[in-house]
């Protein structure tokens, strides 16, 4: 991406500020909807209306699912093992895993399909739902970071900021999506400041200059796409 293109993308993201994936893609009764995201073809938002489902499918690569709103159940493997999921929770499946999903109340989630297998932290088990904010503790005066999953195409991390801590201004090498999990913070982006609270999201374009400062204790997940 050229510097001109990167600057234009950053300006577009900055003009929007914080947003809610779940609200922007609210379920519609009787419909299942897949939508593009600013993170490229590997990342898709899915919105399932009440009492809808997606039939079990098998992908050759690992898949990361992050629940954004509502509730639902993933059905995994040939036996259709139930894995209920709610906002703030995530699930990773290995390539070749049969997976479907259904919902009674409506469900919005982010799906990440990357080339190749995803390498997971030892604390994570494939096919088991996990709560993102419970992965890392707070530590006085510090920022605690866990590399949840990664490969050469993506990185997914969870961070816990103690009150008053933060990240100084820097730029990411690819598109990134913040999932605010707990508390409040201020995101600095391309010269402007944006408050963010649990449940909200923020997009960083490649090369976008950004910083994070916790307002009280704050936890977030960050999905970084590297291609």
Protein Blocks (a to p, Z undefined) as FASTA:
>chain_A
ZZklmmmmmmmmmmnmpadfklmmgccehiacddddfebjkbccddddehiacdddddfb
dcddddfbhcddddedjkopacdddehiacdddehiacddddfkbpaddddddehjdddd
fkbcghiacdfklmpccdehiacdddfbacfkbccddddddehiacdddddfbdcddddf
bhcddddeehiacdddehiacdddehiacddddehjddddddddfZZ
